Amino acid sequence: MLDDQKLLLDYWASLPVGDDGIPLKKKFRPAEIASILAHVYLIKAEDDFYLSLIGTELERIAGMTLSGSDLKTISGPMFELYQKKAHDMFAGPVGSYSSIIAHTQGGVAYRFKSLALPMRGAKGEQFVVGYLSTPELVEGYIAEVGSVSLMRFEKTEMIELPGAKNKDD
């Protein structure tokens, strides 16, 4: 896990939690993790998975405005995998640490490392807060012929989360 991802994990673990042990979104203060905010995202993990917060570096890498978009439209065939990962996170609760390969139509491939953590809204809504690393060029990567998706999970592991430090009463 990258140092900045560990910083997000430690901050997440310090937040007050609800009855289900999941940190409460209402206590999430992005300014408290300002040093990594450019790589942080917050997704409302219901229906189309609405991107309510997306770091400036992530939008720069994508080359377009992502804030306000829905993940279903952006991710295409990967959307069902995102849904399953989110379901697993809230059932645990557990986090998700993934290595993602993204390739351009020209065949150049990049690897991102993603940490995703569950959060709960005031009315029980599900949110995912996460950190997506700066991409690394993947040498010698050959995209599958006829590949529809420009992104795929290379590896994903569900991780045990540190115990929450306090409960919100």
N, C-alpha and C positions, 0 to 999 in steps of 0.2 A: 504494500500500500504506500502511496506517495505521501510525503510529509504534509502537504496541503490537504489531502484527503483525511489524514489522521486528525488534523486540526478541525475539520468539519465534524468528524465523528465525535471528538471530545466535546465540541460545542453542543452538538445534538444530544449527547448523553447528559449534559448539564441542565437541559431544559426540564421544567416540570412536566409530569405525565398525567394522563387521564387514568380511569379505572382499568383500561386494558394494557397499561404499561407503555403506551406509545406517547411520545412527546406531543405537546399541544402547539399547534401552529400559531395561536394567538400570542404565545411567548417568544416566537422566533423573531429576532431583530437582526436583519441583514447587516446593519452597521457594525455589529459586534464581530463580524467575520470579514470586515472590509478588505483585509489583505488578500483574500482569496475570492472575493465576490465576482470577479470577472469570469470565473470558471464555474460558478454555482447556478443551478437551475431549480425551479420549484414548479411542479406539475400537479394540477388538480386531477387526481387519478380516478376519475369517474367518467363514464360515457366516452367522449373523444380524447380524454387526457389533455386538457387545456394548459398551455404553457403560460403561467401567470408571472413568472420571473425568469429571465434568462440573462446570464452574464454577458457583458459587452465583448469579451474575448471570444465567446462561443458564437455570437452573431457575426463577428469579424471573420472567424474561421468558415462559417457557413456562407458568408457572402450575401446575407440577406437578413431582414428583420424577422425574428422568430417569436418575440414576445407577442402574446395574444393569439398565436397559432394553435391549432390542435395537432397533437402528435399523430393521430390517425392519418391525416393528410400528408404530413411530412415523412413519416416512416414507412408508409406503404405496407409491404408484406411482413415487416418486422413487428407491426402493431400487435398482433396476437401474442407474440413472445413478451412484449412489454406488459400486456394485460396479465399474463400468467405470472410474471415476476412480481408485479404489484400485488396480486392476490396472495402469493406466497409470503410476501413481506408482512402483510397485515395479519395473516393467519398465525405467524410466528410469535411475536413480531421478530423479524430478522432483517438484516440488510443484504444488499446484493453488491458484489464486486465483480465487474466484468471487463473483459478485453474485447473491444469492438474493432472490426476491420471495416473501413470505408474505402471504396475505390471510385475513382473518377471514370467517366465513360472512356477516357483515353487509356485506362488500365493502371494508372498510378494508384498505389494503395497506401493508406495511413492507418496507424493503430492508435486508438484512444483507450484510456483506462477510466472506468466509470465506477463511482461509489454512489449507491442509491439507498436512502433511508426513509422509513415511513414516518408520517406526521398526521395528526388528527385535527380536523377543524372543529369549531365550536358546536356545530350541529351534527357531528359525527362524520363529516366529509373526509375522504381519504386524499392525502397529499403525499408526494414524494419529493424530498429535497435531495440534491445530489451535486457531485463535482465531476466534471468531465475534463480530463487532462489536455494539455497541448498535444497535437498529433505528432507521431513519429513516423517518418517514412519507412515503409516496409520494402526492403530490397528483395527482388526476385519473386514477388507475389504475382501470381497469374490468376486473374479473375476467371470464374467458371464461364464457359462458353454459354451464351444465351441467358446469363444471369439477369434476373429481373430486378433484384434489389441491389442497391449500391452500398448497402450496409449489411453486416451480419455479425452475430455474436461469435467470437472466436472461442471464448471460454467464459463461463459464469459460475460463480460459487456463492451460495447463500452463506452469510456469516452470522455467528452468534453476536448479539449486540451487548455492549456493557450495560450493567444494571443502571437504571435511572437513579439519580441522586435524590429526587424529591417528588412528592406527589402534590398536585395542585388541588387545594381544597376549596 
